[in-house]
Every structure is written in structure tokens, then in C-alpha cells.
Amino acid sequence: MERDAPPLSSTLFMDGVGEVVLTLRPDGISWKPLDAGVVASSCLGMDFRSKIQTEIKFSDVYGVELIDSGLVHNGSWNIGTFRWGGDSEAHRFVVHGFLGERGSASPWVLVAYTFGHKYLKICQKWVEHIEACIKNEPARPRSLLVLVHPLCGKGKGRKSWDTVAPIFCRAKVQTKVTVTQRAGHAYNIVSSLSDRELRSFDGIVAVGGDGLFNEVLNGLLASRHEASYPPSPTELSFAGCGEQSQQCRDNTNGRCSSNDVNDMASETSLTSDDHEPLLTSSMPNGTDIPKSTTKNEECNAANQAPSTPFPNDWFRLGIIPAGSTDAIVLSTTGIRDPVTSALNIVLGRKMLLDIAQVVRWKASPSPRDLPSVHYAASFAGYGFYGDVIKESEKYRWMGPIRYDYAGTIVFLQHRSYEAEIAYLVEKADPVTIPTSMAETGTQPSQALQKSPSRLICCENCAVCAETATTANIYSESSRWVKSKGRFLSIGAAIMSCRNERAPDGLVADAHLADGFLHLILVRDCPRPYYLWHLTQLTKKGSDPLNFKFVEHHKTRAFTFISSQDESVWNLDGEMLKACRVSVQVFRGLINLFASGPVV
Ligand SMILES: Nc1ncnc2c1ncn2[C@@H]1O[C@H](COP(=O)(O)OP(=O)(O)OP(=O)(O)O)[C@@H](O)[C@H]1O
């Protein structure tokens, strides 16, 4: 007889096990074989058998679905022998979940448990019930925009999406999928979404590498993030640093007063417009493009504010790793696995991520040369880092190995660059160690010995969760410090920047959402010392920053002026030509479908 009441406990057939008593608990379901045996599960056509799996929590269930009626196999493994108990024809439903050890950096493994009953209604009730329970789990997405870079990595973007697409389907997440056709395509799609279109999605997923994610990030924030620019390098250079630079500001919440601009005009031709945010929409690679305007955006423009501003607490970005380095995924999940990342997305995992705003200033007298704004999630680097990206473009045909080849060439060239940096120092910052200028040597500096115990960012990180609001970069609690000289490289790590070559990343203890970046200045030094520094980066547990020629400053903003006519920056692995740059970090500017690395 069919029943209408929701089942709290029923006897069903479980595929590969036989008859079980299935029980609904507040936090999941459990099953107990009537015939004491073992439990089996299957995944993507493969069988995973476990003697201990007799339950699954709703937090580990990503989908449940009715399937066609058919055979439920009643066989089970029993101490190495297959015991066949006959199959039963039944109505069926499948519970899709995953097995993953908490606190372990191994990939999560998909599991599917199939149950059957002779009455369809019993199966329907179980499905409805489990669905209702998983809906109570923290905000799982319903609709996503998915952008697939088909050529990323070794051309594995499409294949990576094909691997994980069934997960989205089983989780009943609607996906609008676009395969990119060229560099800049993802940027165009995202930046031209009207607010209404954006609000129809819970997030955007990039299937590709850090470069595709950077395009999505820039497209999203180009017209939706409103903030004052950081000071221009020439402004700080003109005003000098330290307390003076604070005094050159009025009370316009960080914007320069017209006096500042007039004062600077003789040096750089900056106009007051240069200091208005969001005047220019730029491609991540530095090509300025006209922003397409939708009706909605016109409306927004009239209201002077986008109706979906950033930061907000609902819209999330996700990455399915398929690129050549995948530093953002490695630094935010601890593992480079498309299935684990897809599960993080459909399960609605959410964490805040700091984003760096990189403003490129031009020195040309043309009033059309407005500053252009770019965003980076993981890294901004100059010198060695910029040169490697530039050189590697010549060898694109080699695939990901071109970075090793280009890195070797650039290392052998051993170029250093004259530059002037000004960085913001927190008056109470224990990590900023302004080491002596232009000092090189083989003896490790004492910098890190002076730093407090190094807390590595992880799931539920206490540092990132601190509610203390990050002070405005113009607050009284900070001052600008200048550093000038010849540098082999200048790197700004917004996150640890872990990758397969650098298992701890550039800065092992960088946090994902503390509002700081780590400025690493590598001063000109003999080539063997630089090699020593680089090789330390490749070793787990080493200390690549503990050299006298390396300065490490934890900061919220810095400016840069190069004395070169052409300077190349590396933003999240993409090239940006810029001789004058200001960078500031925005704490938790976006939400990511992730929960932090397992370390
Ligand atoms: N269909 C496409 N054809 C060519 N380039 C594309 C396409 N889609 C995106 N791109 C661009 O390719 C660049 C690299 O993308 P991504 O980082 O995702 O892959 P990757 O394999 O890790 O790349 P790389 O090895 O260059 O770092 C980005 O600048 C991105 O904008």
C-alpha cells in the first residue's frame, strides 16, 4: 500500500547491498542492511565499496533524483567473495554525495547511492524530503553563468567542463555556458551584463586558469566597484613620504583636492578627472576598450550607483581549475582538482577574498590618457615576473612548459631595474621590516625572526574572520615609506600564490581576506644569491624571504615609478605595460565558492 506520510524510516532495496532500513535523521540519512553485510556505492559507472559507509550527512549530499525504474542489484562483496542474492525490479532514486576527509588535502570522491522500492510514491517522498533538507544547507546556487576557456592548460578547458557538468546537472543548478572564442571575450560578456542579468545568476564560474578568472573579475568589477583611487606615485613623490603625504590630502575621503592636482600638473599632466574612479574600462591586458552600455547601465549611470555594488554578500565567483598554474585554486582550496572545485560550488561554499586594485597612471600630456583600473586576485609582479610573462608569450606554442623556458632565459639575463616604491606602513604592524637599503649578502636577515608566529590561512581562518574593519588607506594610523634603488623583482602577493612549483607559495602566511598584500622587493644582488632565493621558493617549509637583499612589507597600498620607458607587470599571470602604478587592497571585495585551503 502506498503511503502519503513522509518516511522517517523505510525498508528499501539498496543497490549493491540488498534490503536496508533507510532512516532520515536531522543531519543526514543512514541505512542498515537487514542482512548484516557490507555497503557498496557506485560513481560514474565505477564501484566504490566500503565496509564502513552507512550514512551520509546532508552537507555532503549535492543532489538527489528519481531515475527510471529498473533493477536494484542485491549482490554484495563478502570477505573477498561475491555473494549473489538476486536482483529486484523497483522504482529508484539516487542520492549523490561525496567522500572527502575533513582536514585532508586529497581530492573529494563522488559517490552515488541507489535505493529502490516497489511503490513510486515512497521513492518520491524520500526525494522530496532529502531535497528539502539539502535546501536548508547554506546558500547553494541555483543559477550560474559558466565561461569555459577551451585552450587553457594544454587545451583541457572543455574536457574539464565535460567532466564536472554532470555534477551541476545532478545538483539541479542551471548553467548558462559560453565557450570563449578569444582573449577578452569573457571580460566583454561579464562587463556588459545588465544588473538584471547579473542578478539572475548566483555567481559566475570560470573554467580555465588564473587568466580567465582575472578577466571575469575585471569584467565584474569594472563598472560595479566604486572607490577612490590610491594616491598616484607622482603625488607621493612630489609630496614626499611619511607624515607629509598625509597632510597633502583634504577631507574628500581619499580623493585628491584640486590643489593637489594643480600642484602635480607640472610634473605629470594629471587632470582632476584622473582621480575620478571608473572613468576608464580596461581589458586585463591593458587594452582600453569602450564599455558597452545597456539600458540598465544607463539607468545606473543616471542614479550614479550600480544597483549591484561590490562588495555584496551573495554574488560568488568560482573556478574549475584547468589552467597552466591554477595558483588561485591551489591557494583557496589547497587542491587542484576540478571535481573538488565543482563540489565547492554546488554545495554553496563561500569565503571572502581580498582583491588588489591596480591603477596604471600615464605620464603623457594627452587629456585622453586617463588612469586605467585593473584588478588582481593573486599577484602583481614586476622585473623578473613581468619579464617572464613577456618572454613566455614568444613561446606560447610550447604550452605551459614555456614558463620554465622563459624563466631560465630571463634568469640568465639577470636584469635589474631602477624604481621608486612607496608603501603604506601600519604604525602597529609587526611584520613590516624596512631592512637596510641596497644591502645584499648571504646572511639571512633577522626579519622573520622578529615576526610573530606565522599563522597559515586555512578553512575558518581566525585572522580572516577578525571583524576589525581595515582602516582607510589615508587614516592617521598609517604612513608612507619610500624605498628607492635597483630591483631584480617586485612582487605583491595578495594570497599565498601556491602552485606546483612553489608548494608554500611566494608568501606562505599570506591570508585570503585580511586586507593586506605582501610586498616583496628583491634588490639587485649577484646571480647566485638570486638563484638561492628562487630555489627556496620551490622547497616546502623553506624561507625564501629570509635574505638581506629581500625586503618583505605587509601593506595595504603601494605606489611604483620606474625610470624605464617601458615596464611590464604581471597581473595574475597576465601582462600589463605600466611605468607608474598605484595598488591598494580591498578587503573581502568578492566572495568565492571555496572555504579556504586545507594545510
Ligand atoms: N578562446 C580563447 N582563445 C585565446 N585566448 C583566450 C581564450 N579565452 C581566454 N583566453 C585568454 O587566454 C589567457 C590565458 O588564460 P588562462 O590563464 O585561463 O589559461 P592558462 O592555460 O593558464 O594560460 P597561460 O598558460 O597563458 O597562463 C587569458 O588572457 C585569457 O583571457
The ligand as a Tripos MOL2 file, in Angstrom:
@<TRIPOS>MOLECULE
LIG
   31    33     1     0     0
SMALL
NO_CHARGES

@<TRIPOS>ATOM
      1 N1         39.2250   31.2180  -26.5430 N.pl3     1 LIG1
      2 C1         40.3430   31.8460  -26.2150 C.ar      1 LIG1
      3 N2         41.3600   31.9300  -27.0930 N.ar      1 LIG1
      4 C2         42.5210   32.5200  -26.7500 C.ar      1 LIG1
      5 N3         42.7710   33.0790  -25.5550 N.ar      1 LIG1
      6 C3         41.8010   33.0400  -24.6420 C.ar      1 LIG1
      7 C4         40.5470   32.4170  -24.9300 C.ar      1 LIG1
      8 N4         39.7760   32.5120  -23.8160 N.ar      1 LIG1
      9 C5         40.5220   33.1760  -22.8990 C.ar      1 LIG1
     10 N5         41.7340   33.4900  -23.3780 N.ar      1 LIG1
     11 C6         42.8590   34.1700  -22.7090 C.3       1 LIG1
     12 O1         43.9240   33.2470  -22.5020 O.3       1 LIG1
     13 C7         44.7420   33.7170  -21.4390 C.3       1 LIG1
     14 C8         45.2000   32.5940  -20.5520 C.3       1 LIG1
     15 O2         44.0960   32.0120  -19.9400 O.3       1 LIG1
     16 P1         44.1550   31.0640  -18.6480 P.3       1 LIG1
     17 O3         45.0580   31.6410  -17.6290 O.co2     1 LIG1
     18 O4         42.7570   30.8000  -18.2850 O.co2     1 LIG1
     19 O5         44.7750   29.7180  -19.1810 O.3       1 LIG1
     20 P2         46.2390   29.1630  -18.9590 P.3       1 LIG1
     21 O6         46.3700   27.9380  -19.7800 O.co2     1 LIG1
     22 O7         46.5350   29.0180  -17.5160 O.co2     1 LIG1
     23 O8         47.0280   30.3160  -19.6080 O.3       1 LIG1
     24 P3         48.5340   30.6890  -19.5180 P.3       1 LIG1
     25 O9         49.3180   29.4500  -19.7520 O.co2     1 LIG1
     26 O10        48.6500   31.7140  -20.6230 O.co2     1 LIG1
     27 O11        48.7510   31.2590  -18.1580 O.co2     1 LIG1
     28 C9         43.9250   34.7530  -20.7190 C.3       1 LIG1
     29 O12        44.4530   36.0080  -21.0090 O.3       1 LIG1
     30 C10        42.5610   34.6220  -21.3220 C.3       1 LIG1
     31 O13        41.9520   35.8620  -21.3810 O.3       1 LIG1
@<TRIPOS>BOND
     1     1     2 1
     2     2     3 ar
     3     2     7 ar
     4     3     4 ar
     5     4     5 ar
     6     5     6 ar
     7     6     7 ar
     8     6    10 ar
     9     7     8 ar
    10     8     9 ar
    11     9    10 ar
    12    10    11 1
    13    11    12 1
    14    11    30 1
    15    12    13 1
    16    13    14 1
    17    13    28 1
    18    14    15 1
    19    15    16 1
    20    16    17 2
    21    16    18 1
    22    16    19 1
    23    19    20 1
    24    20    21 2
    25    20    22 1
    26    20    23 1
    27    23    24 1
    28    24    25 2
    29    24    26 1
    30    24    27 1
    31    28    29 1
    32    28    30 1
    33    30    31 1
@<TRIPOS>SUBSTRUCTURE
     1 LIG1         1 GROUP 0 **** ****
